[in-house]
């Protein structure tokens, strides 16, 4: 049984059109994804492909004008809004993309403290011993200077603030961590150490969804890679399949993404990703950029299929 199971999920946003009209703009369409205990699944893809919206949908912080369709399950039970509220901050942790999520009026050491429940209310453990332990963790694990715990967020650099955000998710008893682009601006040595820490957490049974643009870093720690394009996952595959010229990969977009990396030839892919809800046609969203596309690709959206030990949305992969 998967720790997190996402089945047929679509997310759209209601917006005004004209004087009195409204329309639904789909950002995620028919998404299927799963994460097991002790597994790191990296979600990669271009900006605007729906990765951050997925993170918000899982933890239950979508804006009021959003509509969620499909099913998200956690530990075999539906992840309802009430259950999201109960689990968020304890078993279910988010490392957000923006450092603005840190409370500007609270010293960071207190923000890193694990959360417990007391008579149905949340409170933070803020004893002197806990604060001292937190300070030591910030120094040893995240390479932050001594005294960081006693500072306010505005006193930190962007990279330091990101490390504090990661610490807020990893010092408690999380069972599922959603990390939304948590590493930009972090020194390479600290980044490598951070990935080791997340691998250690996974080895202890924590499930981790790692959202990133950086395939190279994801390959150092992830178990599986899910590739997003225009609001859905076009392929999910094992890390070992990213090798050579991508001959073991399945979807043409995944291969193009791999071969566009500097170390793999820096081969550009003509065209651009369609805008969410505005340019996505009825068929395969990648068809306009795909050299193997046929008439069938423009008529029907391919379903996720199990092929060669991975999952792919493409009519032509065998």
Secondary structure, DSSP 4 states (H G I P E B T S, - for coil): --SEEEEEEEEEEEEEETTTEEEEEEEEEEEEEEE-TT-EEEEE--TTSSHHHHHHHHHT---TTEEEEEEEEETTEE--HHHHHHHBTTTEEEE-S-GGGS-TTSBHHHHTSPEEEETTEEEE---HHHHHHHHHHHHHTT-PPTTGGGSBGGGS-HHHHHHHHHHHHHSS--SEEEEES--TT--HHHHHHHHHHHHHHHHTT-EEEEEES-HHHHTTT-SEEEEEETTEEEEEEEGGG--TTSTT--SHHHHHHHHTSGGGT----SS-PPPTTTT--SS-TTGGG-TT--HHHHHSPPPPEEETTEEE--SS--
